[in-house]
Amino acid sequence: MRPAQVVLGWLAILLAGCAVLTVTKVSRVDDTAPGLRYSLPKPFIQVVPQSDGTLSVGVVYLPDANHTYAISTSAYFATYAFQVVLEQGGFLSKIELKQNTAAVPQQAAATAGAMTAQAINLQSAQMAASQTAVDGAQSAVDEARTAVATADAKLRALEAQSSPPVDQLNSARSEFEQAKAKLRVKEDALRRAQTTARVVATQAQAGTPITTSAAALGTPLVPPTWTTPIVYPIAGDKGAVLFAVNEGVVAGKPFVRLEAARIDGVAQPQFKTTRIAAVSSTESASPQLTPKDKSFPRSGSAEFTFSAAIARITSQRLEVAPTQESAAASVVDNAPQAQYDATTKKVTLPLAALPKQRYKLSLFYEYSDAGATKKGDAFVHFIVE
């Protein structure tokens, strides 16, 4: 689904002569070029750990900071209309520029006094119109920043809780992302208001009266609409990783490679992948346990559910999960025994005797498959609070 298109620029300047459209590449070192910014799309491979231990892999297109451009306009003795359409990701979708030079012969015939009066009136009107536009845009930016601060505070308050409700946490994250997106639109509108002229009408005060009008644009563009950001359930303490699809030429030979994106010069954290056993088309996978990485109060019991019925649990192993990647797990002595209910397929593990920390429970069992008795194993991480 294509992102909703957003109207980011609309202006018409009343002058006389010709209009010029300039596109300048913006350097990451020197970002001083005037005009409206847009970027070329760059593909990224997004790898996201899921709450069930699997990985979600997809392709996303993000703005390429190495290929960002600025669009600016100027005019000399001409009226013109200009608008730019960017997609939600900041990618250029459409440019429309129309100019009208019908007033040039009239302006040439006007007296020097008429031209002077015209310029003064036009400058004054444009300054007043520009200040009004800047004031309105600044007010909208202030409101958007307040909305971002409010959404951020709400999200931080929920994240500070030991076990925040998942639905409330996802809703707060969604509100925060939408508030930030709207703030970016308002800031773009403010920058545009600060650097572009306004539409005004003017008339000469002496000599031959002259009236010019702005060129008309095409079909008006639709108001901005925003899609709801996707909230991914992240397993454990490892986040998603973006792999940039980079290409170039080395020693005359082209190459394409995937490189993990870096944040402020530091590589993103890695995460462990889940081992998935190969299963043939004539063989079904052994039952597995859910949920993964859930927290339980120490005063109660931990409950897990098998994806399919098993015959019985033959043995178990309870380990304290290591706090570092290089550390080894330690087996819990005299661990409580997990109980299996064949009716509900649930496993219950008492927690009263366990200290508050992260554990790994491994169960070994027998199950029936096509009339044959087979052996299987499953594991799940959980946290005692």
C-alpha positions in Angstrom: 0.0 0.0 0.0 1.4 3.4 -1.0 1.7 5.9 1.7 -0.8 8.8 1.7 0.4 11.7 -0.5 1.0 15.0 1.4 0.8 18.5 0.0 4.0 20.2 1.3 4.2 23.3 -0.9 1.8 25.8 -2.6 2.8 29.4 -3.4 2.1 32.0 -6.2 4.2 35.1 -6.6 2.9 38.1 -8.4 5.8 39.6 -10.5 6.3 40.0 -14.2 8.8 38.1 -16.6 10.0 34.6 -16.1 10.0 31.9 -13.3 12.9 29.6 -12.5 12.8 26.2 -10.8 16.2 25.1 -9.2 17.0 21.7 -7.8 20.2 21.5 -5.7 21.8 18.4 -4.2 22.2 18.8 -0.4 25.5 17.8 1.2 25.4 16.1 4.6 28.3 18.3 5.7 26.8 21.6 4.4 23.0 21.7 4.6 22.5 25.4 3.8 20.9 25.2 0.4 17.4 27.0 0.4 14.3 25.2 -0.7 12.0 22.3 0.1 13.8 19.0 0.9 13.2 15.6 -0.7 15.2 12.3 -0.8 15.5 9.4 -3.1 14.2 6.1 -1.8 16.8 3.5 -0.4 15.9 -0.1 0.2 16.5 -1.7 3.7 16.0 -5.3 4.9 14.1 -5.1 8.2 14.6 -8.0 10.6 12.3 -8.0 13.6 12.3 -10.6 16.5 8.7 -11.7 17.2 7.2 -12.6 20.6 7.0 -16.3 19.6 10.7 -16.5 19.0 10.5 -16.3 15.1 11.8 -13.5 12.9 9.8 -11.2 10.6 11.8 -10.1 7.5 10.6 -7.5 5.0 11.8 -4.7 2.7 11.2 -1.1 3.6 12.1 2.1 1.7 13.6 5.0 3.7 15.0 8.4 2.7 18.6 8.2 1.5 20.6 10.9 3.3 23.3 10.7 0.7 20.8 11.6 -2.1 18.8 14.5 -0.7 17.9 17.6 -2.8 16.4 21.1 -2.3 13.8 22.6 -4.7 13.6 26.4 -4.8 11.9 28.9 -7.1 12.5 32.5 -8.2 10.9 34.9 -10.6 11.7 38.0 -12.6 8.8 40.0 -14.0 6.4 37.0 -14.1 3.6 35.5 -12.2 3.8 31.8 -11.4 2.2 29.0 -9.4 4.2 26.2 -7.8 3.3 23.1 -5.8 5.2 20.0 -4.7 3.8 16.7 -3.6 5.8 14.4 -1.3 4.8 11.0 -0.1 4.7 10.2 3.6 8.3 8.9 3.6 9.6 12.1 2.1 9.9 10.9 -1.5 9.1 13.2 -4.4 5.8 12.4 -6.2 4.9 15.4 -8.3 6.0 18.9 -9.2 3.7 21.5 -10.9 5.0 24.9 -12.1 2.9 27.3 -14.2 3.8 30.9 -15.2 2.0 33.8 -16.8 3.9 36.6 -18.6 0.9 38.4 -20.1 1.6 41.6 -18.1 5.1 42.1 -19.5 4.1 44.4 -22.4 1.9 46.5 -20.1 4.7 46.8 -17.5 7.2 47.9 -20.1 4.9 50.8 -21.2 4.4 52.1 -17.6 6.2 55.2 -16.4 9.2 55.0 -14.0 6.9 56.4 -11.3 4.4 53.6 -11.8 7.1 50.9 -11.6 8.5 52.4 -8.4 5.0 52.5 -6.8 4.3 49.0 -8.0 7.5 47.6 -6.4 6.9 49.4 -3.1 3.3 48.2 -2.8 4.2 44.7 -3.8 7.0 44.5 -1.3 4.8 45.8 1.5 2.0 43.4 0.7 4.3 40.4 0.5 6.0 41.2 3.8 2.6 41.4 5.5 1.4 38.2 3.9 4.6 36.4 4.7 4.6 37.4 8.4 0.9 36.2 8.7 1.9 32.9 7.2 4.9 32.5 9.4 2.9 33.3 12.6 0.2 30.8 11.7 2.8 28.1 10.9 4.8 28.8 14.1 1.6 28.4 16.1 0.9 25.0 14.5 4.4 23.9 15.2 4.1 24.8 18.9 0.8 22.9 19.1 2.4 19.8 17.4 5.4 20.0 19.8 3.1 20.0 22.8 1.3 17.0 21.4 4.7 15.1 21.0 5.7 16.0 24.5 2.4 14.8 25.9 2.5 11.5 23.9 6.1 10.9 25.0 5.3 11.5 28.7 2.4 9.1 28.4 4.6 6.4 26.8 7.4 6.8 29.3 5.0 6.5 32.2 3.7 3.2 30.8 7.2 1.9 30.1 8.2 2.7 33.7 5.6 0.3 35.0 6.8 -3.3 35.7 4.0 -5.0 33.7 2.2 -2.4 31.6 -0.9 -3.6 29.7 0.2 -4.5 26.1 -2.8 -2.9 24.4 -2.2 0.4 26.3 1.5 0.3 25.6 1.0 -0.3 21.8 -1.6 2.5 21.7 0.8 4.9 23.4 3.5 4.0 21.0 1.2 4.5 18.1 0.1 7.9 19.4 3.7 9.0 19.9 4.8 8.0 16.4 1.7 9.8 14.9 2.5 13.0 16.9 6.1 13.0 15.7 5.0 12.5 12.0 2.6 15.4 12.3 5.3 17.6 13.9 7.6 17.0 10.9 4.8 18.2 8.5 4.2 21.4 10.6 8.0 22.1 10.7 8.2 21.7 6.9 5.3 24.1 6.6 7.1 26.6 8.9 10.3 26.4 6.9 8.4 26.9 3.7 6.6 30.0 5.1 9.9 31.5 6.2 11.7 31.1 2.8 8.9 31.8 0.2 6.9 34.8 -0.9 3.2 35.1 -0.6 0.4 35.6 -3.1 -0.6 39.3 -3.3 -2.4 41.5 -5.8 -1.1 44.9 -6.7 -1.8 47.9 -9.0 0.3 50.7 -10.3 -0.3 54.0 -8.7 0.8 56.2 -11.6 0.9 56.1 -15.4 -0.9 53.2 -17.1 -2.8 51.1 -14.5 -1.6 47.5 -14.4 -3.2 44.5 -12.8 -1.5 41.1 -12.7 -2.9 37.8 -11.5 -1.3 34.5 -10.4 -1.2 31.5 -12.8 -3.8 28.9 -11.8 -2.7 25.5 -10.6 -4.2 22.2 -11.7 -6.6 20.0 -9.7 -6.2 20.7 -6.0 -4.5 18.0 -4.1 -6.1 16.1 -1.2 -5.4 16.9 2.4 -2.8 14.8 4.2 -3.7 11.5 5.8 -1.4 9.3 7.8 -1.3 5.6 8.1 -1.1 4.1 11.6 2.6 3.0 12.4 3.1 -0.7 12.8 4.0 -1.7 16.4 6.2 -4.9 16.5 6.2 -7.2 19.5 9.9 -7.5 20.3 11.1 -10.7 22.0 13.5 -10.3 25.0 15.8 -7.3 25.2 17.0 -7.3 21.6 15.5 -4.9 19.0 15.0 -4.9 15.3 17.9 -4.5 12.9 17.9 -2.6 9.5 20.3 -3.9 6.8 21.0 -1.3 4.2 21.2 -2.5 0.6 24.4 -0.8 -0.5 25.9 -0.9 -4.0 29.0 0.6 -5.7 32.1 -0.1 -7.7 35.5 -1.3 -6.4 38.4 -1.8 -8.7 36.1 -1.5 -11.7 33.8 -4.2 -10.5 30.2 -3.5 -9.2 29.1 -4.9 -5.9 25.9 -5.2 -3.8 26.1 -6.0 -0.1 23.9 -5.8 3.1 25.3 -3.7 5.9 23.7 -3.2 9.4 22.6 0.4 9.8 24.5 2.4 12.4 23.0 4.9 14.8 25.3 7.9 15.7 28.3 5.8 14.5 27.5 2.8 16.7 26.2 -0.5 15.2 22.8 -1.6 16.3 22.7 -4.5 18.8 22.5 -8.0 17.4 20.0 -10.6 18.5 19.9 -14.4 18.8 18.0 -16.3 16.1 15.7 -19.2 16.9 16.8 -22.7 15.8 14.0 -24.1 13.6 14.2 -27.9 13.0 13.7 -29.0 9.4 10.4 -30.8 8.8 9.6 -32.8 5.7 6.3 -32.5 3.8 5.1 -35.9 5.2 6.1 -35.1 8.8 4.5 -32.8 11.3 6.4 -30.5 13.7 6.6 -31.5 17.4 4.4 -29.5 19.8 6.0 -26.3 21.1 5.3 -24.0 24.2 3.9 -20.5 24.3 4.0 -17.7 25.4 7.7 -16.7 25.1 9.4 -14.3 27.5 6.4 -13.6 29.7 6.6 -12.2 33.2 4.8 -13.9 36.2 4.4 -12.8 39.8 6.5 -14.9 42.3 3.4 -15.5 44.5 1.7 -17.5 41.7 2.5 -20.0 39.0 3.7 -19.8 35.4 1.4 -21.2 32.8 2.3 -22.3 29.3 0.4 -24.0 26.5 1.5 -26.7 24.1 0.6 -26.1 20.5 -0.7 -29.7 20.3 -1.6 -32.4 22.8 1.2 -34.6 24.2 1.1 -37.9 26.0 3.2 -37.1 29.0 6.3 -35.1 30.3 9.2 -37.5 30.7 11.7 -35.0 32.2 12.4 -31.3 32.7 15.3 -28.9 33.2 15.1 -25.5 34.7 18.0 -23.0 34.2 18.8 -19.5 35.3 19.2 -17.5 32.1 22.6 -15.8 31.8 22.9 -12.0 32.1 25.6 -11.8 29.4 25.8 -13.4 26.0 29.1 -15.1 26.9 27.9 -16.5 30.2 26.7 -20.0 30.7 23.2 -21.0 32.0 23.1 -22.6 35.5 20.8 -25.4 36.4 18.4 -24.8 39.3 18.7 -27.5 42.0 15.5 -28.9 43.6 13.4 -27.0 41.0 9.6 -27.2 41.3 8.0 -29.8 39.0 5.9 -28.7 36.0 2.4 -30.3 35.9 0.6 -31.1 32.6 -3.1 -31.0 32.0 -4.1 -33.1 29.0 -7.6 -31.5 28.8 -6.3 -27.9 28.3 -2.8 -28.8 27.1 -1.5 -26.4 29.7 1.7 -26.7 31.8 1.8 -25.2 35.3 5.0 -24.4 37.2 4.9 -23.2 40.9 7.1 -20.1 41.4 7.0 -19.6 45.2 10.5 -21.1 45.7 12.2 -19.3 42.9 14.1 -16.0 43.2 13.2 -13.1 41.0 15.1 -13.4 37.7 14.9 -14.8 34.2 14.7 -18.6 33.6 14.6 -21.1 30.8 12.3 -24.1 31.2 13.1 -27.2 28.9 10.5 -30.0 28.8 11.1 -33.5 27.2 8.0 -35.4 26.4 6.3 -38.1 24.4 3.5 -37.5 21.9 1.5 -39.5 19.3 1.9 -38.9 15.6 0.0 -40.9 13.0 -0.4 -43.7 15.6 3.3 -43.8 16.5 4.8 -42.7 19.8 7.5 -40.1 19.3 9.8 -38.1 21.6 10.1 -34.3 21.5 11.4 -31.3 23.4 10.4 -27.7 23.8 11.7 -24.8 25.8 10.4 -21.3 26.9 12.0 -18.3 28.6 10.1 -16.5 31.4 10.7 -13.9 34.1 9.8 -14.2 37.8 8.9 -10.7 39.3 
